[in-house]
Amino acid sequence: MSLDLILRIATKLILPFIVLFALYVQFHGEFGPGGGFQAGVIAAATVVLVAITFGLRAAHRIAPQAVVERMIPLGVLIYAGTGFAGLLAGHNYLDYSVLSHDAVHGHELGIFLVEAGVLVTVTGTMTAIFYAFAERGR
């Protein structure tokens, strides 16, 4: 690992831009191609890149196994909670119109929350799958 100086420096320089691109894909998802799934895979790829470049221990420092395992049900809870908000208000499941003072803003907020839940779940799942394969030989 000590001979990979150029790779380590390039990784440190590019990681913030990868995370920024994941956030762009997340926030641009309701207006064009992209969204929670794509952003989640890109965010998980940052953890994989850190593990490949700096080792699995470094990846566990930025994304601990306990946090990754909690992200999966948290994202599902965000998604399902957005749906149950409509049920609690007497409307249909995932009826976003009840989330705000008017239907348009409610739909925008609902789509954002559902995509955020997908982002959290996919990032956690992809990272957990990588950790399971990477730690298999230990």
C-alpha positions as CSV (number, residue, x, y, z in Angstrom):
1,M,0.0,0.0,0.0
2,S,2.9,2.4,0.6
3,L,3.8,2.4,-3.1
4,D,0.5,3.7,-4.2
5,L,1.1,7.4,-3.4
6,I,-0.4,8.7,-6.7
7,L,-3.5,6.5,-6.2
8,R,-4.0,7.7,-2.6
9,I,-3.6,11.4,-3.5
10,A,-6.0,11.1,-6.5
11,T,-8.5,9.3,-4.3
12,K,-8.4,12.0,-1.7
13,L,-8.9,14.6,-4.3
14,I,-11.8,12.9,-6.1
15,L,-13.8,11.7,-3.2
16,P,-15.5,15.0,-2.4
17,F,-16.5,15.3,-6.0
18,I,-18.0,11.8,-6.0
19,V,-20.1,12.7,-2.9
20,L,-21.1,16.0,-4.5
21,F,-22.2,14.2,-7.7
22,A,-24.2,11.7,-5.6
23,L,-26.0,14.6,-3.9
24,Y,-26.6,16.2,-7.3
25,V,-28.2,13.0,-8.6
26,Q,-30.3,12.8,-5.5
27,F,-31.6,16.3,-5.6
28,H,-32.0,16.4,-9.4
29,G,-33.8,13.0,-9.4
30,E,-37.4,14.3,-9.5
31,F,-36.6,16.6,-12.5
32,G,-34.7,14.2,-14.7
33,P,-32.9,10.8,-14.7
34,G,-31.5,9.8,-11.4
35,G,-32.8,9.7,-7.9
36,G,-32.4,7.8,-4.7
37,F,-31.2,4.5,-6.2
38,Q,-28.5,6.0,-8.4
39,A,-27.4,8.4,-5.7
40,G,-27.2,5.5,-3.2
41,V,-25.0,3.4,-5.5
42,I,-22.7,6.4,-6.1
43,A,-22.5,7.1,-2.4
44,A,-21.7,3.4,-1.6
45,A,-19.0,3.5,-4.4
46,T,-17.1,6.1,-2.3
47,V,-16.9,3.6,0.5
48,V,-15.7,0.9,-1.9
49,L,-13.1,3.2,-3.4
50,V,-11.8,4.1,0.1
51,A,-11.6,0.4,0.9
52,I,-9.7,-0.5,-2.3
53,T,-7.3,2.4,-1.9
54,F,-6.7,2.7,1.8
55,G,-7.9,-0.7,3.1
56,L,-11.0,-2.1,4.7
57,R,-10.1,-0.6,8.1
58,A,-10.2,2.9,6.7
59,A,-13.6,2.2,5.0
60,H,-14.9,1.0,8.4
61,R,-13.8,4.3,9.9
62,I,-15.9,6.4,7.5
63,A,-18.8,3.9,7.4
64,P,-18.9,1.7,10.5
65,Q,-20.6,-1.6,10.2
66,A,-23.1,-0.7,12.9
67,V,-24.2,2.5,11.1
68,V,-24.4,0.6,7.8
69,E,-26.7,-2.0,9.3
70,R,-29.0,0.7,10.7
71,M,-29.2,2.6,7.5
72,I,-31.1,-0.2,5.7
73,P,-34.2,-0.2,8.0
74,L,-34.0,3.6,8.5
75,G,-34.4,4.2,4.8
76,V,-37.4,1.8,4.7
77,L,-38.8,3.6,7.7
78,I,-38.5,7.0,6.0
79,Y,-40.2,5.6,2.9
80,A,-43.0,3.8,4.8
81,G,-43.4,6.8,7.1
82,T,-44.0,9.1,4.2
83,G,-46.7,6.7,3.0
84,F,-48.4,6.3,6.4
85,A,-48.6,10.1,6.7
86,G,-51.3,10.0,4.1
87,L,-53.1,7.2,5.9
88,L,-53.1,9.0,9.2
89,A,-54.7,12.0,7.5
90,G,-57.4,9.8,6.1
91,H,-56.1,9.6,2.5
92,N,-54.5,6.9,0.5
93,Y,-51.0,5.4,1.2
94,L,-48.3,7.6,-0.4
95,D,-50.8,10.4,-1.0
96,Y,-48.3,13.2,-0.8
97,S,-50.9,16.0,-1.0
98,V,-51.4,15.9,2.8
99,L,-47.8,16.6,3.6
100,S,-48.0,20.4,3.0
101,H,-50.4,23.3,2.9
102,D,-51.2,22.7,-0.8
103,A,-51.0,19.6,-3.1
104,V,-48.1,20.8,-5.2
105,H,-45.8,21.4,-2.3
106,G,-47.0,18.2,-0.7
107,H,-46.0,16.2,-3.8
108,E,-42.6,17.8,-3.9
109,L,-42.0,17.1,-0.3
110,G,-43.3,13.5,-0.6
111,I,-41.1,12.7,-3.6
112,F,-38.1,14.2,-1.8
113,L,-38.7,12.1,1.3
114,V,-39.3,8.9,-0.6
115,E,-36.1,9.4,-2.7
116,A,-34.2,10.2,0.6
117,G,-35.4,6.9,2.0
118,V,-34.3,5.0,-1.1
119,L,-30.9,6.7,-0.9
120,V,-30.4,5.7,2.7
121,T,-31.5,2.1,2.1
122,V,-29.5,1.6,-1.1
123,T,-26.3,3.1,0.3
124,G,-26.6,0.9,3.4
125,T,-27.4,-2.2,1.4
126,M,-24.6,-1.8,-1.2
127,T,-22.1,-1.1,1.5
128,A,-23.2,-4.0,3.6
129,I,-23.0,-6.3,0.6
130,F,-19.4,-5.0,-0.1
131,Y,-18.4,-5.5,3.5
132,A,-19.8,-9.1,3.5
133,F,-17.8,-10.0,0.4
134,A,-14.6,-8.1,1.6
135,E,-14.6,-9.7,5.0
136,R,-15.4,-13.2,3.7
137,G,-11.8,-14.3,3.5
138,R,-10.8,-13.1,7.0
